[in-house]
């Protein structure tokens, strides 16, 4: 017996449904990926800002407690420049009052009051690159003291410090002779630039000529610190 009024889908309707389902799936996937990218970018920016500010505050606090006549800078660039600095390394050595607990002098009786801050940003992109280190030691041992990571690294969501600079200031303006720290009566200008841990391919940094750094966002922290001692 042949039944009339049979219900069902034709092959054309079935193929059309498959095509529409595929289109919806692709659109949903693209929306999800875009939302994921936006969330990750926002999270990276927040992490970059937080870690840069923490490191900047640590350096500022150390210099604020430093004996001003003890501060020795290895080299400096121009803190007012808006482009990427050409400086590749910076070492700062100074003393703080004995008996005062402040990182990295955190072992009682806090006698290691010689502080060294070390940073390197060589173009070879080595594993120790763009990381800020700190060490505490004695007069004779500070140059060989073990360096501890202040900020930066290769694991997880750790940022990189792409610019770190300290400039001595005169009370009548910038002192553009960075080795002449004796006349830094206006304090020290600090510039620190943190780079996000992951690239954002929708962004291009206008202040870099390094293609490896083109898609990384950055956060700049800067200010003036006057030593109290």
trRosetta pair geometry for C-beta under 8 A, 3 or more apart (Angstrom, degrees):
i j d omega theta_ij theta_ji phi_ij phi_ji
3 6 5.8 99 100 -68 105 94
9 13 4.5 -128 -165 87 93 123
9 14 5.0 111 130 -59 127 87
9 17 7.5 -32 -157 -8 150 138
10 13 4.8 96 53 8 77 101
10 14 6.9 -140 95 -5 41 89
11 14 5.6 -55 -147 37 32 114
11 15 6.3 31 156 -17 66 106
12 15 5.9 -56 -147 38 30 108
12 16 6.3 31 153 -20 64 108
13 16 5.6 -55 -147 36 31 113
13 17 6.4 35 154 -22 65 104
14 17 5.8 -53 -151 32 30 112
14 18 6.7 31 151 -19 63 104
15 18 5.6 -52 -151 34 35 114
15 19 6.5 36 152 -20 66 104
16 19 5.7 -53 -149 35 33 111
16 20 6.4 30 154 -16 66 106
17 20 5.8 -55 -146 39 31 109
17 21 6.2 33 154 -21 65 108
18 21 5.7 -55 -147 36 29 113
18 22 6.4 30 154 -20 64 106
19 22 5.8 -55 -150 35 30 111
19 23 6.5 31 152 -20 64 105
20 23 5.7 -52 -148 34 33 113
20 24 6.4 33 154 -17 65 105
21 24 5.8 -55 -149 38 31 110
21 25 6.3 32 153 -20 65 107
22 25 5.6 -55 -147 36 31 113
22 26 6.3 31 155 -20 65 105
23 26 5.8 -55 -148 35 30 110
23 27 6.4 27 155 -16 64 107
24 27 5.9 -56 -146 39 30 110
24 28 6.1 30 156 -19 65 109
25 28 5.8 -56 -145 39 28 111
25 29 6.2 30 155 -21 64 107
26 29 5.7 -55 -147 36 29 112
26 30 6.4 28 155 -17 64 106
27 30 5.8 -56 -149 37 30 109
27 31 6.3 31 153 -19 65 106
28 31 5.7 -54 -148 36 31 112
28 32 6.3 31 153 -19 64 107
29 32 5.7 -55 -149 36 31 112
29 33 6.3 28 155 -17 66 107
30 33 5.8 -54 -144 39 31 110
30 34 6.2 30 157 -18 65 107
31 34 5.9 -57 -148 38 28 110
31 35 6.3 28 155 -17 64 108
32 35 5.8 -57 -148 38 29 110
32 36 6.2 31 153 -20 65 108
33 36 5.5 -53 -145 37 31 114
33 37 6.3 34 153 -21 64 104
34 37 5.6 -51 -147 34 32 112
34 38 6.4 32 154 -18 65 104
35 38 5.8 -53 -147 36 32 110
35 39 6.3 30 155 -17 65 107
36 39 5.9 -55 -146 39 29 109
36 40 6.1 26 157 -17 65 110
37 40 5.8 -58 -144 40 28 108
37 41 6.1 29 157 -20 65 108
37 200 7.8 114 -178 -138 99 86
37 202 7.6 89 157 -5 137 128
38 41 5.8 -54 -145 36 28 111
38 42 6.3 27 156 -17 63 107
39 42 5.9 -57 -149 38 29 110
39 43 6.2 28 154 -18 64 109
40 43 5.6 -55 -145 39 31 112
40 44 6.2 34 155 -21 66 105
40 198 7.0 -42 157 75 115 147
41 44 5.7 -53 -146 35 29 111
41 45 6.4 29 155 -18 64 105
41 200 5.2 66 -113 -106 112 129
41 217 7.5 87 -161 -3 90 145
42 45 5.8 -54 -148 36 30 111
42 46 6.4 29 154 -17 64 107
43 46 5.7 -56 -148 38 31 111
43 47 6.2 29 155 -17 66 108
44 47 5.7 -57 -146 40 30 109
44 48 6.1 32 155 -22 66 107
44 157 7.4 -142 -112 -154 69 104
44 196 4.3 55 159 -158 115 120
44 197 6.2 -134 -138 39 102 81
44 198 5.6 -107 -104 43 144 96
44 200 7.5 -171 67 -54 149 109
44 217 7.0 114 114 51 115 119
45 48 5.7 -52 -144 36 29 112
45 49 6.3 29 157 -17 63 106
45 196 6.5 -35 -78 -93 49 125
45 217 6.0 -34 -93 108 90 146
45 219 7.2 122 -161 -58 70 116
46 49 5.9 -55 -147 38 28 110
46 50 6.2 27 156 -19 64 110
47 50 5.7 -55 -143 37 29 111
47 51 6.1 20 163 -11 66 110
47 157 5.4 -59 179 155 163 121
47 159 6.8 172 126 -50 92 108
47 196 7.5 93 73 -135 97 77
47 197 7.1 -30 101 -1 134 113
48 51 6.3 -61 -143 41 24 102
48 52 6.0 21 160 -17 63 114
48 159 5.0 120 -118 -101 71 139
48 194 4.9 166 -175 118 84 116
48 195 6.9 -89 -135 130 125 13
48 196 4.6 -65 -62 -88 138 67
48 197 7.5 -157 -73 -14 92 72
48 217 6.8 -173 24 100 168 95
48 218 7.2 -140 169 -142 143 30
48 219 4.9 147 127 1 104 121
49 52 6.0 -62 -145 39 24 109
49 53 6.1 21 161 -17 64 111
49 194 7.4 177 -82 66 25 136
49 219 4.6 -173 -89 -126 66 167
50 53 6.0 -60 -147 37 25 107
50 54 6.4 25 156 -19 63 108
51 54 5.7 -51 -145 35 31 113
51 55 6.4 28 157 -14 64 107
51 151 5.3 141 171 -151 99 122
51 158 7.4 148 -137 -148 164 56
51 159 4.9 164 80 17 142 125
51 194 6.1 149 88 -146 94 154
52 55 6.0 -59 -150 40 29 108
52 56 6.1 30 153 -20 66 110
52 151 7.4 140 -92 157 37 159
52 159 6.7 -59 -52 93 85 160
52 161 7.5 140 -113 -102 83 84
52 192 6.0 167 -167 121 93 112
52 193 7.5 -30 -135 -172 135 17
52 194 3.2 -122 -77 -12 116 138
52 219 4.9 -173 28 88 157 114
52 220 7.9 -98 163 -113 151 7
52 221 5.1 168 143 -11 105 123
53 56 5.5 -54 -142 39 31 114
53 57 6.1 32 157 -20 65 106
53 221 5.7 164 -93 -93 57 145
54 57 5.9 -55 -148 36 27 110
54 58 6.5 29 152 -21 62 105
54 151 6.8 144 85 -83 100 130
55 58 5.6 -53 -150 33 33 113
55 59 6.5 30 154 -15 66 104
55 132 5.7 100 -158 58 134 155
55 150 5.5 103 -127 136 98 109
55 151 3.9 -70 -73 -5 131 146
55 161 6.9 -112 121 -83 165 129
55 192 6.4 -165 101 176 110 157
55 194 7.5 134 38 -75 132 120
56 59 5.9 -56 -150 38 31 108
56 60 6.2 31 153 -19 65 109
56 190 6.8 142 -151 126 88 129
56 192 4.9 -156 -86 41 98 144
56 221 3.9 -90 -64 120 162 144
56 222 8.0 -98 -141 -65 137 24
56 223 7.5 97 170 21 121 109
57 60 5.5 -54 -143 39 31 114
57 61 6.2 33 157 -21 65 105
58 61 5.9 -55 -147 35 28 109
58 62 6.5 28 154 -18 63 106
58 103 6.5 -43 -149 78 117 118
58 134 7.7 -97 143 -49 128 154
58 150 6.2 -166 92 -161 153 121
59 62 5.8 -56 -150 36 31 111
59 63 6.3 23 157 -11 66 109
59 117 6.6 69 -118 -123 98 160
59 132 8.0 -74 -61 -177 119 144
59 166 8.0 -140 169 -78 129 120
59 190 6.1 155 114 -150 127 149
59 192 7.2 147 28 -55 150 140
60 63 6.0 -60 -146 42 29 105
60 64 6.1 34 154 -27 65 109
60 190 6.4 -134 -80 30 83 160
60 223 6.7 9 -101 77 134 122
60 225 4.8 -171 -145 -83 78 136
61 64 5.5 -52 -145 32 30 116
61 65 6.7 13 160 -5 62 107
61 102 6.7 -153 132 -160 113 131
62 65 6.4 -72 -156 44 28 97
62 66 6.4 45 146 -48 65 102
62 94 7.8 128 150 68 98 122
62 96 7.0 -93 -159 -66 69 133
62 102 6.7 164 -97 136 71 130
62 115 6.0 -161 -168 152 124 164
62 117 7.3 135 96 -53 158 127
62 134 7.9 -151 -76 -133 160 134
63 66 5.1 -36 -145 4 39 125
63 71 7.4 47 -136 -105 90 133
63 94 7.3 75 -113 51 63 162
63 166 7.7 -178 -91 -136 149 137
63 188 5.9 -95 -179 52 147 137
63 190 7.4 -174 15 -60 158 132
63 225 4.6 86 96 114 124 145
63 227 6.1 -97 162 -79 68 85
64 225 5.5 -100 -67 -169 79 112
64 226 7.4 44 -121 72 72 46
64 227 6.3 175 -145 -116 24 44
64 228 5.9 40 168 -16 70 100
65 96 4.8 34 121 -138 105 112
65 97 6.8 -92 175 12 102 91
65 100 6.6 -159 180 130 143 157
65 102 6.4 132 45 10 160 167
65 227 7.4 -56 64 -146 8 79
65 228 6.4 -12 -105 35 40 112
65 229 6.8 37 -177 -7 43 118
66 70 6.5 -135 175 66 95 104
66 71 5.7 70 143 -70 142 102
66 94 4.2 5 -148 142 128 141
66 95 6.8 113 -153 70 74 40
66 96 5.7 -66 -97 -83 49 75
66 115 7.4 -103 -100 45 102 129
66 227 4.8 -75 71 -120 82 124
66 229 6.6 -143 107 48 31 109
67 70 4.2 60 81 5 104 117
67 71 7.7 -168 87 -32 58 75
67 94 6.7 -177 51 180 70 94
67 95 4.9 -2 22 74 117 94
67 96 7.2 -171 -14 -98 79 26
67 97 7.8 121 -53 -57 95 62
67 227 7.0 76 180 170 6 143
67 229 4.7 -63 -99 108 56 119
68 71 6.2 -38 -160 -1 39 114
68 184 7.0 -153 -172 81 105 105
68 227 4.0 175 -73 68 87 140
68 229 6.4 -178 -12 86 78 61
69 182 7.2 31 -131 -119 76 72
70 93 7.8 -95 152 123 87 73
70 94 4.7 113 106 -151 98 69
70 95 4.3 -53 147 21 170 93
71 92 6.9 -19 -160 -167 85 96
71 93 7.7 152 -150 83 39 48
71 94 4.4 -4 -95 -93 62 122
71 168 7.9 148 106 -88 131 108
71 181 5.4 -142 92 177 94 146
71 184 7.3 -56 72 50 135 151
71 188 7.4 -122 171 -64 164 143
71 227 7.2 -151 -36 -48 131 148
72 92 7.1 156 79 -155 55 48
72 93 4.7 -11 56 60 107 93
72 94 6.8 177 16 -68 67 68
72 181 6.8 -144 -104 16 38 157
73 76 5.9 13 154 -45 139 106
73 90 7.3 -27 -162 -161 86 94
73 91 7.7 148 -157 82 41 54
73 92 5.8 -9 -103 -105 66 79
73 166 5.9 -144 -112 84 128 108
73 168 7.1 -145 2 -33 144 101
73 178 5.6 -91 99 165 136 101
73 179 7.2 -137 73 -99 92 42
73 181 6.1 142 10 -69 101 127
74 89 7.0 -38 98 116 141 91
74 90 5.9 171 54 -150 106 44
74 91 4.1 61 -21 46 134 87
74 92 7.4 -108 -2 -62 85 45
75 87 6.4 173 116 -136 109 108
75 89 7.2 68 46 82 121 70
75 90 6.2 -120 63 -104 76 71
75 178 6.5 82 -160 97 33 147
76 79 7.9 -37 179 -40 109 91
76 87 7.0 -42 -171 -96 22 146
76 90 7.2 64 -89 -117 54 117
76 165 5.6 97 -151 -163 76 95
76 166 6.4 -97 -106 73 112 51
76 167 5.2 124 -176 -92 146 72
76 168 7.9 -140 -32 5 165 74
76 178 3.6 176 26 -111 122 154
77 81 6.9 -63 143 21 108 135
77 85 4.3 133 76 -153 168 114
77 86 6.3 153 -115 48 131 70
77 87 4.0 -119 -37 -31 118 118
77 163 7.9 -78 49 -156 140 105
77 165 5.1 -81 43 -113 89 144
78 81 4.3 86 91 -26 108 108
78 85 7.6 -177 46 -117 65 94
78 167 7.8 44 -136 -80 29 145
78 176 7.9 3 -104 -125 87 100
79 165 5.6 -167 -85 104 84 125
79 167 4.8 -117 -16 0 123 135
79 174 7.9 -166 43 -125 104 128
79 189 4.5 -165 52 127 170 129
79 190 7.7 113 -124 100 140 5
79 191 4.4 177 -137 -28 92 130
79 222 6.7 141 -177 -146 111 131
80 174 7.5 -84 -18 -71 126 155
81 85 6.6 126 73 -89 132 73
82 207 6.6 -118 142 -114 72 127
83 207 5.1 -171 -134 -157 51 91
84 162 7.3 -57 -141 144 105 118
84 163 6.9 -152 -152 -65 65 124
84 207 5.3 136 -36 143 81 90
84 208 5.0 66 -37 -98 145 70
84 209 7.4 -137 41 11 133 76
84 210 7.6 -96 107 3 174 106
85 163 4.7 114 17 -128 122 114
85 165 6.2 -175 -112 -46 165 134
85 191 7.9 134 -51 104 139 133
85 193 8.0 172 4 12 110 134
87 90 6.4 30 160 -52 130 103
87 121 7.4 69 106 48 69 118
87 163 7.3 90 60 -142 106 78
87 165 6.0 120 39 -88 160 107
88 120 6.7 11 152 -159 73 67
88 121 5.5 -134 -149 70 50 73
88 122 5.6 58 -173 -89 115 54
88 123 7.5 -62 -120 -23 119 76
89 118 7.9 -13 -170 -169 96 75
89 119 6.5 171 -150 95 55 60
89 120 4.5 -5 -105 -109 97 71
89 121 7.0 -171 -70 24 52 64
89 122 7.4 10 -55 -55 100 81
90 117 7.8 -11 115 110 93 95
90 118 7.7 172 90 -148 55 37
90 119 5.0 3 54 58 89 102
90 164 5.5 -139 43 100 137 97
90 165 6.5 -171 -73 -103 157 47
90 166 6.9 135 179 16 140 91
91 116 6.7 -13 -168 -168 95 96
91 117 7.1 162 -153 84 45 56
91 118 5.2 1 -109 -107 84 74
91 119 7.7 -172 -73 28 48 63
92 115 8.0 -8 111 113 89 91
92 116 7.1 157 82 -154 52 47
92 117 4.4 1 54 52 103 103
92 166 6.1 42 -83 29 136 151
93 114 7.0 0 -169 -179 94 93
93 115 7.1 166 -149 87 47 53
93 116 5.0 -9 -100 -102 81 80
93 117 8.0 -160 -68 24 40 65
93 142 6.4 105 -141 133 116 140
93 143 8.0 -21 -97 -77 143 76
94 114 7.8 175 94 -152 26 56
94 115 5.7 -18 66 60 72 97
95 113 5.3 50 -162 130 84 97
95 114 5.5 -35 -96 -98 80 58
95 115 7.0 153 -105 12 25 83
96 100 5.8 -102 138 66 112 129
96 102 6.6 -82 142 51 167 128
96 105 6.8 -153 58 17 128 151
96 113 5.1 -131 64 -163 68 91
96 115 6.1 45 -11 -18 106 125
96 229 7.8 135 -141 20 52 150
97 100 4.8 76 79 -15 93 129
97 113 6.6 -109 106 -141 16 141
97 229 6.7 180 -49 -86 97 156
98 110 6.8 143 -175 112 55 83
98 111 5.7 17 -150 -128 107 55
98 113 4.7 -94 -84 -37 64 145
99 109 6.4 -28 -107 160 70 89
99 110 5.3 97 -138 80 18 113
99 111 7.5 26 -59 -81 54 57
100 105 7.2 56 87 97 70 132
100 110 5.9 -160 57 149 28 142
100 113 7.3 74 41 -113 93 108
101 105 6.8 -147 -135 108 38 83
101 106 5.9 67 -161 -124 89 56
101 108 7.6 -22 -87 -79 115 71
101 110 5.1 -106 -76 -89 64 143
102 105 5.8 30 63 56 64 95
102 106 7.4 -110 88 -74 14 76
103 106 5.6 3 -94 -48 60 119
103 134 6.9 76 145 101 88 152
104 115 7.0 139 41 -130 91 91
104 134 4.5 169 -27 122 125 109
104 135 5.9 -64 75 -130 155 13
104 136 4.3 -162 96 -19 92 104
104 148 5.5 150 -120 41 135 129
105 110 5.3 81 151 -152 104 81
105 112 5.2 -165 -122 81 95 85
105 113 6.1 43 -117 -97 159 46
105 115 6.8 -82 -32 -80 111 98
105 136 4.1 162 -75 -134 72 155
106 110 7.5 0 -116 -101 13 92
106 136 7.8 151 4 17 63 154
107 110 6.9 160 76 -79 44 50
107 112 7.0 39 53 15 103 121
110 113 7.3 62 151 -70 75 86
111 138 7.6 4 127 -90 94 91
112 136 4.1 98 121 144 117 99
112 137 5.1 -30 -159 -107 112 13
112 138 6.1 -79 -121 -54 73 59
112 145 7.7 122 -169 -120 132 146
113 136 7.4 -1 -88 -160 14 103
114 136 6.9 134 73 -161 54 55
114 137 5.3 -45 72 76 106 65
114 138 6.1 69 17 176 124 10
114 139 5.8 152 -52 -80 146 42
114 141 8.0 143 62 68 136 66
114 142 4.0 -89 121 -76 129 136
115 134 7.0 -21 -167 -165 94 97
115 135 7.3 151 -157 81 49 51
115 136 5.7 -21 -100 -101 66 73
115 142 7.7 -26 17 -143 6 126
116 134 7.1 154 84 -156 54 48
116 135 4.6 -9 58 58 100 100
116 136 7.9 -172 20 -76 73 28
116 137 7.3 -4 1 22 111 107
116 142 5.3 140 -34 169 119 101
116 143 7.2 130 -80 -94 158 41
116 145 6.6 150 28 52 125 119
116 147 7.7 -78 95 -99 109 90
117 132 7.1 -12 -170 -172 96 93
117 133 7.1 156 -158 85 48 56
117 134 5.4 -16 -104 -103 70 77
117 150 7.7 -2 -136 -19 93 151
118 132 7.8 153 81 -160 48 48
118 133 4.5 -17 63 65 94 107
118 134 7.7 179 21 -80 74 30
118 135 7.3 21 -1 1 112 108
118 147 5.9 -58 43 -121 130 137
119 130 7.9 21 -168 -138 91 28
119 131 7.4 -160 -129 87 69 38
119 132 5.1 -15 -92 -108 106 68
119 133 7.1 178 -72 22 54 74
119 161 6.3 -72 -144 99 126 132
119 164 4.4 1 107 56 171 146
120 128 6.8 31 62 121 125 95
120 129 6.3 -89 104 -124 91 55
120 130 7.6 -81 90 -43 56 32
120 131 7.8 0 48 46 79 70
121 129 6.2 84 -129 -171 42 88
121 130 5.2 61 -109 -80 85 74
121 161 7.5 -111 -74 103 113 73
121 162 6.1 96 -131 -156 141 45
121 163 7.3 -24 -29 -83 167 39
121 164 7.7 156 -28 18 122 90
122 125 7.8 -119 95 -26 76 29
122 126 6.4 20 68 10 118 107
122 129 5.9 -105 47 -113 78 109
123 210 7.5 -154 -133 -111 97 128
124 129 7.1 -164 74 -73 72 138
125 129 5.7 -120 -147 40 28 164
125 212 6.7 -72 -75 139 145 162
126 129 4.7 127 57 -35 66 105
127 154 5.7 -38 -151 -44 85 145
128 131 6.0 -92 -172 31 53 125
129 160 7.3 7 113 -147 81 123
130 152 5.8 -167 121 -145 71 140
130 160 3.7 26 129 -174 136 103
130 161 5.3 174 -178 58 73 55
130 162 5.6 -6 -131 -83 123 51
130 195 7.1 -27 -180 29 146 123
131 149 6.0 -51 176 -130 119 98
131 151 7.4 -169 -155 93 62 46
131 152 3.5 -165 -117 99 66 132
131 153 6.0 71 -110 -66 123 50
131 160 7.2 -66 -65 -134 58 69
131 161 6.8 116 -112 27 14 102
132 149 7.5 92 77 -163 55 59
132 150 4.4 -57 107 62 99 113
132 151 5.0 19 44 49 114 82
132 152 5.7 124 12 2 70 122
132 161 5.0 48 -38 6 103 158
132 164 6.3 134 -95 -81 109 157
133 147 3.8 15 173 179 137 117
133 148 6.4 140 -158 66 79 33
133 149 6.0 -49 -102 -98 72 40
133 150 6.2 172 -115 -2 15 92
134 147 7.0 131 60 -155 21 71
134 148 5.7 -35 67 64 74 88
134 150 4.9 77 -10 -58 107 115
135 142 6.8 138 110 -162 111 68
135 145 4.0 143 168 101 126 114
135 146 6.3 168 -123 81 112 38
135 147 4.9 -68 -56 -97 113 55
135 148 6.6 140 -84 10 61 79
136 142 7.8 -55 -174 -120 25 88
136 145 6.5 -144 73 171 27 157
137 141 4.3 -123 175 99 126 90
137 142 4.0 176 70 -92 114 55
137 144 7.6 142 -141 65 170 61
137 145 3.5 -140 -48 -68 133 137
138 141 4.7 55 49 31 88 100
138 142 6.6 -139 70 -44 33 79
139 142 6.8 -30 -139 -11 16 110
141 144 5.6 -76 -162 58 66 95
141 145 5.6 91 137 -63 88 87
142 145 5.4 -29 -144 -8 35 121
149 152 6.6 -131 -161 63 106 76
149 153 6.2 36 -160 -66 153 108
151 158 7.7 174 -179 -163 60 94
151 159 6.8 -8 163 63 103 97
151 161 6.3 92 94 -45 105 117
151 194 7.6 -57 141 -109 136 117
152 158 5.9 92 -173 159 22 111
152 159 6.3 -69 -99 88 60 60
152 160 5.4 66 -133 -120 103 44
152 161 5.3 -79 -64 -2 128 90
153 156 7.8 22 96 47 117 84
153 158 3.9 -6 57 120 93 165
154 158 7.1 -12 13 63 13 127
155 158 6.0 54 65 4 58 125
156 197 7.6 -46 121 -156 49 161
157 197 5.0 -159 -156 15 48 162
158 197 6.1 109 67 -98 35 123
159 194 4.7 25 145 -176 147 106
159 195 5.9 157 -175 70 91 50
159 196 6.4 -56 -120 -119 96 20
159 197 5.6 -99 -90 -56 50 80
160 194 7.2 144 77 -159 40 59
160 195 4.5 -18 64 55 92 110
160 197 7.6 128 -12 -98 81 55
161 164 5.4 29 154 -48 124 112
161 192 6.3 -47 -147 -164 109 93
161 193 7.0 118 -164 75 59 54
161 194 5.9 -38 -100 -100 60 64
161 195 7.5 -172 -86 10 11 85
162 193 5.0 -56 65 99 90 107
162 194 7.3 127 11 -137 84 13
162 195 4.6 72 -28 -33 120 119
162 213 7.2 103 -126 -139 145 142
162 218 6.6 -69 35 -118 135 128
163 191 6.3 -37 130 125 113 102
163 192 6.8 169 93 -149 73 28
163 193 3.8 43 40 25 102 116
164 191 7.4 170 -146 91 27 65
164 192 5.4 18 -109 -113 72 77
164 193 7.7 -130 -57 28 51 69
165 189 7.9 -6 115 108 93 89
165 190 7.4 160 87 -153 55 42
165 191 4.6 0 57 55 99 103
165 192 7.9 -166 28 -69 60 49
166 188 5.3 3 -173 174 97 121
166 189 7.1 156 -157 80 45 53
166 190 5.4 -8 -105 -102 78 71
166 191 7.9 -165 -72 24 37 68
167 174 6.7 -12 147 -151 135 99
167 175 7.2 169 166 63 89 78
167 178 6.3 -84 -128 -104 66 99
167 188 6.5 155 75 -162 41 67
167 189 4.2 -10 58 55 101 104
167 191 7.8 31 -4 -2 104 104
168 175 4.8 -37 100 65 90 131
168 178 6.3 143 16 -135 97 53
168 180 7.0 -139 72 87 149 64
168 181 5.0 -167 -75 -119 149 64
168 183 7.2 99 144 78 132 67
168 184 3.4 -93 -159 -95 107 117
168 186 7.9 109 166 58 63 85
168 188 5.8 -38 -100 -105 46 79
168 189 8.0 -79 1 18 4 80
169 173 7.6 -130 -163 130 83 24
169 174 6.1 -60 -121 -116 76 47
169 175 5.9 173 -129 7 18 95
169 184 6.0 71 46 -153 46 78
169 185 7.9 -96 100 67 69 43
169 186 3.5 -89 118 91 99 110
169 187 5.3 -1 49 67 120 63
169 188 6.3 -171 4 -93 93 24
169 189 5.6 100 -52 -26 115 93
169 224 6.6 -14 0 -137 158 116
170 173 5.9 3 71 61 98 53
170 174 7.1 47 29 129 85 8
170 175 4.5 110 -24 -59 95 99
170 183 5.8 -8 -96 140 100 102
170 184 7.1 -95 -72 -119 52 35
170 185 6.3 34 -142 45 54 84
170 186 5.1 54 121 -1 12 122
171 185 5.0 -38 -32 99 102 104
171 186 4.4 176 -75 -72 43 97
172 186 7.7 -134 13 -56 37 136
173 186 7.8 178 43 -20 13 170
174 189 7.4 -21 -116 -9 95 144
175 178 7.5 133 112 -82 93 40
175 180 6.4 -122 169 81 127 105
175 183 6.1 155 -113 95 148 105
175 184 6.4 -112 25 -95 152 69
175 186 7.6 164 -18 38 105 116
177 180 4.2 29 109 14 113 119
178 181 7.7 14 172 -64 49 81
180 183 5.6 -1 144 25 104 107
180 184 8.0 155 114 -43 66 82
181 184 5.1 -24 -163 -13 60 124
184 187 6.8 -92 161 84 94 5
184 188 6.2 18 -178 -71 136 79
186 224 7.6 -55 146 -163 85 132
186 226 7.6 -91 161 -98 32 102
187 224 4.9 85 104 173 137 97
187 225 5.6 -180 -174 89 114 35
187 226 3.6 -75 -90 -82 114 70
187 227 7.3 166 -123 0 70 62
188 224 6.9 157 77 -154 36 62
188 225 5.4 -21 60 62 90 86
188 226 7.7 161 14 -86 68 36
188 227 7.7 51 -2 -30 111 90
189 222 7.1 9 -179 -173 85 101
189 223 7.8 -166 -146 106 57 23
189 224 5.5 -32 -95 -97 61 77
190 221 7.9 -18 116 117 100 85
190 222 6.2 -177 93 -143 60 57
190 223 6.0 -8 54 60 97 64
190 224 7.5 165 13 -96 78 25
190 225 6.1 29 -13 0 121 111
191 220 7.2 -23 -163 -164 85 98
191 221 7.8 154 -156 86 39 52
191 222 4.6 0 -106 -105 66 109
192 220 7.4 149 82 -156 49 51
192 221 4.8 -13 64 63 100 96
192 222 7.0 176 23 -75 63 61
193 218 5.3 5 -179 -179 100 126
193 219 7.2 163 -154 79 55 40
193 220 5.2 -18 -102 -100 80 73
193 221 7.9 -176 -79 24 35 65
194 218 6.5 158 82 -156 46 70
194 219 5.0 -10 58 56 99 92
194 221 7.4 34 -6 0 103 105
195 213 7.1 -72 -134 -146 147 104
195 216 4.9 27 -171 146 107 133
195 217 7.5 146 -154 84 59 39
195 218 5.2 -32 -99 -99 62 87
196 199 7.7 139 90 -87 111 26
196 200 7.3 26 79 -19 154 103
196 216 5.4 -169 51 -166 89 83
196 217 4.6 42 -12 60 132 83
196 218 7.1 -117 -12 -74 80 39
198 216 7.9 172 103 -116 24 85
199 215 3.9 52 -168 101 108 110
199 216 5.4 -71 -105 -71 68 70
200 203 4.3 35 95 20 112 115
200 215 5.6 -159 63 170 47 89
200 216 7.3 117 17 -112 78 27
200 217 5.9 24 15 -25 129 105
201 215 5.3 -3 -97 -151 40 148
203 215 5.8 115 74 -153 76 64
203 217 5.9 6 115 -67 161 93
204 214 5.6 -21 -140 171 76 94
204 215 6.6 -35 -94 -90 51 61
205 208 4.7 31 104 18 122 110
205 213 6.4 -47 43 131 146 86
205 214 5.8 -157 33 -157 91 37
205 215 7.3 -137 -10 -67 91 13
205 216 6.5 -14 -35 63 134 62
205 217 7.4 178 -78 -100 101 36
205 218 6.8 61 -119 -2 129 112
208 213 4.8 -96 166 95 161 116
208 214 6.3 -151 86 -92 117 50
210 213 4.2 45 89 22 112 109
210 214 7.1 -151 95 -47 57 70
211 214 5.3 -16 -150 -26 41 121
213 216 5.4 -65 -163 30 64 118
